[in-house]
Structures are given as C-alpha cells and as structure tokens.
Amino acid sequence: MAKTGPVQYTKEVKSEMKKVTWPSKDETIKSTIAVFVMVTLISLFLFFADQVMAFVIKLLLSL
C-alpha cells in the first residue's frame, strides 16, 4: 500500500466525506428509539432467564 502525505490524505478524506449520505433527523430518532426498545427487551429477557437459572441451580444444590 502506497503511503500518502498529510495533505493528500486530507484531500482524500474530504472527497470520501462528500460521498456519505447522512440520515435525517427523523431516521436518527426512529433508530435511536428502536435501539432503546431492543436493549430494554433483551435486558429483561436476560434478567428473567438469569432468575430462572438461579432458581434451578439453588433447587439442584439443595437436594
């Protein structure tokens, strides 16, 4: 891979940044809400799965 100087690197970065399509404010808000909902659901699932496994292990160890 050929090495480039800082000036050439900066030009290439500016060129690539012009190609980026940024999400709209509405898309960003919807995506953020979806992430928070999924994180909440997964954390609740893992909490209850952990509680069930802890109960089963305590039950088995008490035998």
FENZIMO-V317025 format. One record per pair of residues at least 4 apart in sequence whose C-alpha atoms are under 6 Angstrom apart, sorted by sequence separation. I is the first residue (numbers start at 1). J is the second residue. D is the distance in Angstrom with one decimal. If there is no record, write none. Layout:
i=I j=J d=D
i=I j=J d=D
//
This chain:
i=23 j=27 d=5.8
i=39 j=43 d=6.0
i=46 j=50 d=6.0
//
